[in-house]
């Protein structure tokens, strides 16, 4: 694949949905507000649990199960596959994912020594406050919803 094959592909408009493509958001602001309040309240409640406990596990399984049931009950409309893959962009993502996987695997192999911390050890101080942990849970739930809608 040459650069000429890739350039027209990038020039096409994005398939990402914009707010005007989601009429329900404009028609039901009360519903959207209530869902937002419930998500924030659940995240605040769930962030109060000590990590790696049964309560924290249940706090993760409940929204995962709800999203799974929604995805099974209302499967999304399938997006047709692209005619061509952007090999250059795909290779960048694979290099990044491979490097992150290698970092985490070597940290596990070395028992996460201070001179070679795992990604989890680097993220833990960021999630030390209740507010940032709640925000991370809300972002995690929104990402899960985005996957279900896709």
C-alpha positions in Angstrom: 0.0 0.0 0.0 1.4 3.4 -1.0 0.9 6.8 0.6 -1.5 7.7 -2.3 -3.8 4.8 -1.2 -3.7 6.0 2.4 -4.2 9.7 1.8 -7.7 9.6 0.3 -8.8 7.3 3.1 -7.8 9.9 5.8 -9.4 12.7 3.8 -12.8 11.1 4.2 -15.1 12.4 7.0 -15.0 10.5 10.2 -17.7 8.0 10.9 -17.8 9.0 14.6 -21.3 10.0 15.7 -21.8 13.6 16.6 -24.4 14.9 19.0 -26.7 15.8 16.2 -26.8 12.1 15.2 -28.2 11.2 18.6 -31.6 12.8 18.7 -32.6 11.2 22.0 -30.0 13.3 23.8 -31.7 16.5 22.6 -35.3 15.1 23.2 -34.8 13.8 26.7 -32.6 16.0 28.7 -34.2 14.9 32.0 -33.4 11.2 31.2 -29.8 12.1 30.3 -29.4 14.1 33.5 -30.8 11.3 35.6 -28.5 8.7 33.9 -25.6 11.1 34.6 -26.5 11.5 38.2 -26.9 7.7 38.7 -23.5 7.1 37.1 -21.7 9.7 39.3 -23.5 8.4 42.4 -22.6 4.8 41.6 -19.0 5.8 40.9 -18.7 7.7 44.2 -20.2 4.8 46.1 -18.0 2.2 44.3 -14.8 4.3 44.8 -15.3 4.0 48.6 -14.5 0.3 48.6 -11.0 -0.9 49.4 -9.2 -2.3 46.3 -9.0 -6.1 45.8 -11.9 -6.9 48.2 -15.2 -8.8 47.5 -17.1 -5.5 47.6 -14.8 -3.9 45.0 -15.2 -7.1 42.8 -19.0 -6.9 43.1 -18.8 -3.2 42.3 -17.1 -4.0 39.0 -19.3 -7.1 38.2 -22.6 -5.3 38.5 -22.1 -2.6 35.8 -20.3 -5.2 33.6 -23.3 -7.5 33.9 -25.8 -4.7 33.2 -23.8 -3.7 30.1 -23.5 -7.3 29.0 -27.3 -7.8 29.3 -28.0 -4.6 27.4 -25.5 -5.7 24.6 -27.1 -9.1 24.4 -30.7 -7.8 24.5 -30.2 -5.0 22.0 -27.3 -5.9 19.7 -25.9 -2.8 17.8 -26.2 -2.4 14.1 -23.1 -3.9 12.5 -20.7 -1.5 10.9 -19.5 -2.8 7.6 -15.8 -3.5 7.4 -13.6 -1.0 5.6 -12.6 -1.7 2.0 -8.9 -1.3 3.0 -7.1 -1.2 6.2 -4.7 1.6 7.1 -1.7 -0.6 7.6 0.5 2.3 8.7 -1.9 3.4 11.5 -2.5 -0.2 12.5 1.3 -0.8 12.8 1.6 2.2 15.1 -1.1 0.9 17.4 0.5 -2.6 17.4 3.9 -1.2 18.3 2.4 0.8 21.2 0.4 -2.1 22.5 3.4 -4.5 22.2 5.6 -2.1 24.1 3.0 -1.7 26.9 2.6 -5.5 27.1 6.3 -6.0 27.2 6.6 -3.4 30.0 3.9 -5.0 32.1 5.2 -8.6 31.5 8.8 -7.7 32.4 7.6 -5.9 35.5 5.7 -9.0 36.6 8.7 -11.2 35.8 10.9 -8.9 37.9 8.3 -8.7 40.7 7.8 -5.0 40.1 11.0 -3.8 41.6 11.3 0.0 42.3 13.7 0.5 39.4 11.2 -1.2 37.1 7.6 -0.5 38.2 4.6 -2.0 36.6 2.0 0.3 35.0 -0.3 -0.5 37.9 2.3 0.8 40.4 2.6 4.0 38.4 -1.2 4.5 38.2 -1.9 3.7 41.9 -0.8 7.1 43.2 -3.0 8.9 40.7 -6.0 7.0 42.0 -5.3 7.6 45.6 -8.0 10.3 46.2 -11.7 9.4 46.2 -12.5 12.1 43.6 -10.0 10.8 41.0 -11.0 7.2 41.6 -14.6 8.1 41.1 -13.8 10.0 37.9 -11.8 6.9 36.6 -14.9 4.7 37.3 -17.2 7.1 35.4 -14.7 7.1 32.5 -14.6 3.3 32.6 -18.4 3.0 32.6 -18.6 5.5 29.7 -16.0 3.5 27.7 -18.0 0.3 28.4 -21.2 2.0 27.2 -19.4 3.2 24.1 -18.3 -0.3 23.3 -21.9 -1.6 23.8 -23.3 1.1 21.5 -20.7 0.4 18.9 
